């Protein structure tokens, strides 16, 4: 296989599936998807690795499938950061501008960001991401890049993401044992947002709700920056468990029923669909039964409302409930359940749509990943491409005055296109 050059690899390690996308630079800054692979995930609980051996095997299978399709070798990968243990909050700080001419330099910006993130964390936790929201020079706010401006005071607002040290390190170790190197880690729902949101969505206000197997992630954008994040210990597996318990059927059969005929909104079914019979295998060798789709919907709808109500409460408590002009975007495998959009529109009282990898950002095999289940892997590969392009620009401009700052601020600016 060809050695790693300008191609990038996004690896999303989920509780139920591991997905991998290999991409190459395309036209007009797009990412051409040249290889995809997926495998059933084992050894994870609520997004956290609990059985390294099984997790390594799933990672290898997904990556090898993408390598075979693309003819390229994945060496460095950008992976997702997931789990209900992840916490995000906002910080801010003000620093005095150094220098006699009061021109803001890279050092001033660095000090401001470091000051905003200088917080006391509980034992065993660490900062895993720092996402600048805006800079304020004296009394002028809404500034994206203050370098070169004149001012006496520089303030910054930053969204800070924290995680237990062991959870992050276990994910890195599993990837390393699969023969790969982790180049970056990105919050799972943030990766999904990078592939599914437009720049207008980020600017005017939107929320991405990433419904995974055992966790659901939330990220709120406004003014082009991340304003709030949260993770909930609820997901698609809870729907499956409800079906298994309510219909007295094995878990694999409950998952099949959910995927093939499950619907979460009674209002979305017509009379014929409500009366449609579904064959439900029983446990213990008992004969299969036939139940209507309405009964199945009566099981799924309360759980869908519960999951989405937790997210709606979080949005309301964060203060962004009335500032999501672009509405809510559902991503993740859990968004594939029929009727989720209808339930979400009632719960959020806002426009809701299913998120897919945006076609204007991806080329190549983009049609093969037009599913909310692929948004995270696509976003990870896109983030990796931007980081690679940023490194190339920094290397080409080593003689420039801003090179000392390129390793920090350019990472924030170029990693997520909607922020700067």
Secondary structure by P-SEA (a helix, b strand, c coil): ccccccbbbbbbbcccbbbbbbbccccccbbbbcbbbbcccccccccccccaaaaaaaaaaaaaaaaaaacccccbbbbbbbcccccccccccccccccccccccaaaaaaaaaaaacccccccccccbbbbccccccccccccccccccccbbbbbbbbbbccaaaaaaaaaaaaaacccccccccaaaaaaaacccaaaaaabbbbbbbcccbbbbbbbccccccccccccccaaaaaaaaaaaacccaaaaaaaaaccccccccccccccccbbbbbbbccccbbbbbcaaaaaaacaaaaaaaaaaaaaaaaaacccccccccbbbbcccccccaaaaaaaaaaccbbbbbccccccccccccccccccaaaaaaaaaaaaaaaaaaaaaaaccccccccccccaaaaaaaccccc
